[in-house]
């Protein structure tokens, strides 16, 4: 199944969540790799309605990523966040037990 939508106006802050699970009789995690630009990710090319004239914002910087490592029954969440003040990335780990 595939979903399709059009972006009309891009926001100042954009949060994107990827569906990382699939169901084939039972639920399992997808293992594919997601690659994108960390700086100046231009999403203006995807907002083509009104020739993009409604968009004040189109270039984005990545400031945080949250990943889950493990199985559906348990694992770890790892958050990586960028500090503009210190100009470096930080990693925070949280143990998650679903039981």
C-alpha positions in Angstrom: 0.0 0.0 0.0 1.3 3.5 -0.9 0.2 6.8 0.4 0.4 10.1 -1.5 -0.1 13.7 -0.4 0.8 17.1 -1.6 2.7 19.7 0.4 1.2 23.2 0.0 3.0 25.2 2.6 6.1 24.1 4.5 6.3 25.0 8.2 9.1 26.7 10.1 9.7 23.5 12.1 9.1 20.2 10.3 8.8 16.9 12.1 8.8 13.7 10.0 8.0 10.2 11.3 8.7 7.2 9.2 6.6 4.0 9.6 9.1 1.4 10.6 6.9 -1.6 11.0 5.2 -4.0 8.6 2.6 -6.7 9.1 2.8 -10.1 7.3 0.8 -12.3 9.6 2.9 -10.9 12.4 4.4 -7.5 13.0 8.1 -7.0 12.4 10.5 -4.0 12.1 11.8 -2.8 8.7 15.5 -2.9 8.4 16.0 -0.6 5.4 18.4 2.4 5.6 17.2 6.0 5.4 19.6 8.5 4.0 19.1 12.3 3.7 21.0 15.6 4.0 21.9 16.9 7.5 22.2 20.5 6.3 20.2 22.5 3.8 17.7 19.7 3.0 15.7 21.4 0.3 12.0 20.3 0.5 10.8 23.2 -1.6 11.0 21.1 -4.7 8.2 18.9 -3.2 5.9 21.9 -2.5 4.8 22.6 -6.1 1.3 23.8 -5.5 1.0 27.5 -6.4 4.5 27.3 -7.9 5.9 27.2 -4.4 5.0 30.9 -3.8 3.3 30.1 -0.5 6.6 28.8 1.0 8.7 31.0 3.2 10.6 28.0 4.4 12.1 25.3 2.2 15.7 24.5 3.5 15.9 22.5 6.7 18.6 21.5 9.2 18.5 18.2 11.0 18.5 18.7 14.8 17.4 15.3 16.2 16.8 11.6 15.3 15.3 8.9 17.5 16.0 5.3 16.7 14.8 2.0 18.2 17.3 -0.9 18.4 16.0 -4.3 19.3 12.9 -6.3 18.8 9.2 -5.7 19.1 9.3 -7.1 22.6 12.1 -4.8 23.9 15.2 -2.9 23.1 16.8 0.6 23.3 15.8 4.0 22.1 18.8 6.1 21.0 18.3 9.9 20.5 20.9 12.0 18.7 20.4 15.7 19.1 22.4 18.6 17.7 23.4 21.6 19.8 23.7 24.9 18.0 25.4 26.4 21.0 28.2 23.8 21.2 28.1 22.9 17.5 28.2 19.1 18.1 25.9 16.1 18.3 24.9 14.4 21.6 23.6 10.8 22.1 21.1 9.8 24.8 20.2 6.2 25.4 17.1 4.9 27.1 16.4 1.2 27.8 12.9 0.1 26.8 11.3 -3.1 27.9 7.8 -3.6 26.5 6.9 -6.6 28.7 
